[in-house]
Amino acid sequence: MGSEPSPPQLLPPPLPLRTERLVLRTVVASDREAIGDYCAKPEVTRYLPFPALDDEGLTKRLDRLVAATAPSTVGEFLALAVEFDGVLVGDLMLRFSARHGDDAPPSIAELGWVFAPEYAGRGFATESARALIDLAFGHYPLHRVMAQLDPRNVASAALCERLGMRHEAHTREDFADRDGTWGDTAVYGLLRREWAAL
Ligand SMILES: CC(C)(COP(=O)(O)OP(=O)(O)OC[C@H]1O[C@@H](n2cnc3c(N)ncnc32)[C@H](O)[C@@H]1OP(=O)(O)O)[C@@H](O)C(=O)NCCC(=O)NCCS
């Protein structure tokens, strides 16, 4: 009996990552209060794929984030807590979304970010997402990272621009917004060779 070829195993990421001001580490159960605080705010979740979290929603989200430590295949993701001065100020995600070839490792990943409004406007999202992109291309064998967002989310679009991502597409009315209207999507992308030239 022949066995199916399995994709090469990806090594777990070398965490924590340290930047000039921040520490990026895996999410742990005791982050519940800090993450719950900003994820309960409707202005924070306005453009996220989930509404402001109640206790039950927070439990589900936290369980997912805590488990997301070593993605290896499409559909899995890495979740990172971002700490400034020992305080959790936000969280980041890198989700493998595609691969090219049955026995190939993931080649495309999607970025995500959520920060506490009290820590906005200080470049923390930029600094930490830059480190995550470095991990995406430096540790993982990715060819492309991308972000998709509601174009009305100007803070997120500006973050993509600061990260050197290119605005690649604007698709019209392609998702049902929570407010009962059709929303647009903006796609930003960064290729490995562009990252290497940043
Ligand atoms: C998207 C989000 C992470 C962006 O946060 P942010 O605070 O705007 O981004 P940064 O932390 O990188 O800060 C950038 C700001 O700090 C300023 N800044 C100060 N020091 C800086 C530094 N060292 N480096 C970069 N920017 C710096 C920038 O000029 C910019 O100011 P501006 O907003 O007046 O232009 C935040 O709005 C958020 O969490 N939103 C809710 C969740 C969400 O919508 N997620 C995305 C779903 S697609």
The ligand as an SDF file (V2000), in Angstrom:
LIG
                    3D

 48 50  0  0  0  0  0  0  0  0999 V2000
   -5.8700   48.9830   12.2980 C   0  0  0  0  0  0  0  0  0  0  0  0
   -5.1850   49.4370   13.5790 C   0  0  0  0  0  0  0  0  0  0  0  0
   -4.3580   48.2990   14.1390 C   0  0  0  0  0  0  0  0  0  0  0  0
   -4.2710   50.6180   13.2260 C   0  0  0  0  0  0  0  0  0  0  0  0
   -3.7670   51.2000   14.4200 O   0  0  0  0  0  0  0  0  0  0  0  0
   -2.9260   52.5620   14.3930 P   0  0  0  0  0  0  0  0  0  0  0  0
   -2.7930   53.0240   15.7850 O   0  0  0  0  0  0  0  0  0  0  0  0
   -3.5220   53.4940   13.3810 O   0  0  0  0  0  0  0  0  0  0  0  0
   -1.5180   52.0910   13.7970 O   0  0  0  0  0  0  0  0  0  0  0  0
   -0.0680   52.2580   14.4470 P   0  0  0  0  0  0  0  0  0  0  0  0
   -0.0290   51.6540   15.7900 O   0  0  0  0  0  0  0  0  0  0  0  0
    0.8880   51.7390   13.4480 O   0  0  0  0  0  0  0  0  0  0  0  0
    0.0910   53.8310   14.6090 O   0  0  0  0  0  0  0  0  0  0  0  0
    0.1710   54.6730   13.4580 C   0  0  0  0  0  0  0  0  0  0  0  0
   -0.0040   56.0940   13.8720 C   0  0  0  0  0  0  0  0  0  0  0  0
    0.9920   56.4070   14.8340 O   0  0  0  0  0  0  0  0  0  0  0  0
    1.8860   57.3970   14.3140 C   0  0  0  0  0  0  0  0  0  0  0  0
    3.2230   56.9990   14.7600 N   0  0  0  0  0  0  0  0  0  0  0  0
    3.8360   57.5070   15.8630 C   0  0  0  0  0  0  0  0  0  0  0  0
    5.0020   56.8970   16.0360 N   0  0  0  0  0  0  0  0  0  0  0  0
    5.1580   56.0200   15.0270 C   0  0  0  0  0  0  0  0  0  0  0  0
    6.1860   55.1020   14.6730 C   0  0  0  0  0  0  0  0  0  0  0  0
    7.2840   54.9530   15.4100 N   0  0  0  0  0  0  0  0  0  0  0  0
    5.9900   54.3030   13.5860 N   0  0  0  0  0  0  0  0  0  0  0  0
    4.8910   54.4160   12.8270 C   0  0  0  0  0  0  0  0  0  0  0  0
    3.8710   55.2800   13.1310 N   0  0  0  0  0  0  0  0  0  0  0  0
    4.0250   56.0760   14.2220 C   0  0  0  0  0  0  0  0  0  0  0  0
    1.6750   57.3810   12.8080 C   0  0  0  0  0  0  0  0  0  0  0  0
    1.9900   58.6250   12.2270 O   0  0  0  0  0  0  0  0  0  0  0  0
    0.1950   57.0960   12.7400 C   0  0  0  0  0  0  0  0  0  0  0  0
   -0.4970   58.2690   13.0810 O   0  0  0  0  0  0  0  0  0  0  0  0
   -1.8740   58.6940   12.3270 P   0  0  0  0  0  0  0  0  0  0  0  0
   -2.8890   57.6490   12.6910 O   0  0  0  0  0  0  0  0  0  0  0  0
   -2.1520   60.0150   12.9150 O   0  0  0  0  0  0  0  0  0  0  0  0
   -1.5580   58.7080   10.8800 O   0  0  0  0  0  0  0  0  0  0  0  0
   -6.2190   49.9170   14.6330 C   0  0  0  0  0  0  0  0  0  0  0  0
   -6.9510   50.9840   14.0900 O   0  0  0  0  0  0  0  0  0  0  0  0
   -7.1850   48.8420   15.0940 C   0  0  0  0  0  0  0  0  0  0  0  0
   -6.8560   47.9780   15.9000 O   0  0  0  0  0  0  0  0  0  0  0  0
   -8.4450   48.8600   14.5730 N   0  0  0  0  0  0  0  0  0  0  0  0
   -9.4820   47.9710   15.0420 C   0  0  0  0  0  0  0  0  0  0  0  0
   -9.3140   46.5610   14.5450 C   0  0  0  0  0  0  0  0  0  0  0  0
   -9.3340   46.4900   13.0340 C   0  0  0  0  0  0  0  0  0  0  0  0
  -10.1360   47.1490   12.3690 O   0  0  0  0  0  0  0  0  0  0  0  0
   -8.4440   45.6400   12.4890 N   0  0  0  0  0  0  0  0  0  0  0  0
   -8.2900   45.4900   11.0510 C   0  0  0  0  0  0  0  0  0  0  0  0
   -9.3590   44.7020   10.4220 C   0  0  0  0  0  0  0  0  0  0  0  0
   -9.0630   44.5880    8.6660 S   0  0  0  0  0  0  0  0  0  0  0  0
  1  2  1  0
  2  3  1  0
  2  4  1  0
  2 36  1  0
  4  5  1  0
  5  6  1  0
  6  7  2  0
  6  8  1  0
  6  9  1  0
  9 10  1  0
 10 11  2  0
 10 12  1  0
 10 13  1  0
 13 14  1  0
 14 15  1  0
 15 16  1  0
 15 30  1  0
 16 17  1  0
 17 18  1  0
 17 28  1  0
 18 19  1  0
 18 27  1  0
 19 20  2  0
 20 21  1  0
 21 22  1  0
 21 27  2  0
 22 23  1  0
 22 24  2  0
 24 25  1  0
 25 26  2  0
 26 27  1  0
 28 29  1  0
 28 30  1  0
 30 31  1  0
 31 32  1  0
 32 33  2  0
 32 34  1  0
 32 35  1  0
 36 37  1  0
 36 38  1  0
 38 39  2  0
 38 40  1  0
 40 41  1  0
 41 42  1  0
 42 43  1  0
 43 44  2  0
 43 45  1  0
 45 46  1  0
 46 47  1  0
 47 48  1  0
M  END
$$$$
